[in-house]
Each structure stands twice: as structure tokens, then as C-alpha cells.
Amino acid sequence: MRDNNSRLVYSTDTGRIDEPKETAERPKGDGIVRIQRQTSGRKGKGVCLVTGIDADDATLVLIAAELKKKCGCGGSVKDGIIEIQGDKRDLIKSLLEAKGMKVKLAGG
């Protein structure tokens, strides 16, 4: 009697059996960094979302730290997207263009 919904989770020989976790790779962008202002789901507080930077997570954290320091505000990195608190789109655009990135302001 084999059930498709059950699996082996512990063995007395080897101990706990963990399934290998699949790492989802982010899709490659088109080389354009987009800066978008968003307030939905944030209780009216606005944030700037910076997307399209083709870099690993460690590099994104360093870029986010530099942007937060230059803008004088908080922020975070979530799922390859840099979030900066407040409406600092123009300042973020000038900082990223100085790093040699092609930047567009997205959204309204």
C-alpha cells in the first residue's frame, strides 16, 4: 500500500532525510534598470523599487547600502529588488547613472 502523498523523512541508519532545495534563478533583464514608486499594500507609505540590476545578492546588498546612505533613508533587498523608503527616484537615478547603468523611471 503505497501513498503518493507520503515520503521518508527519517531513517535509523542515516538520520533525518532532507530533500535538496531548488534554487530559483532570477531571469536575466534587458540591461535597463527601472525605478518605480509604489504605495500599494504599504499603508500609504511610498517606496522606490529598483529592478533590473543583473547581480548576485551580495552585490545587491552593497548597492542598496550605498543608496540608503546617499539618500539618508532606510530600505531593504527582497527577491532581487532593492526597496528604498520615500520618493527618491531622481536621486537614485543620478547615483546609478554615475555607476554607468542605463536607468529609466517606470510607472506614473
Helices and strands as residue ranges (DSSP letters): E 10-11, E 15-16, E 32-38, E 47-51, H 57-71, E 75-78, E 81-85, H 89-98, E 102-106
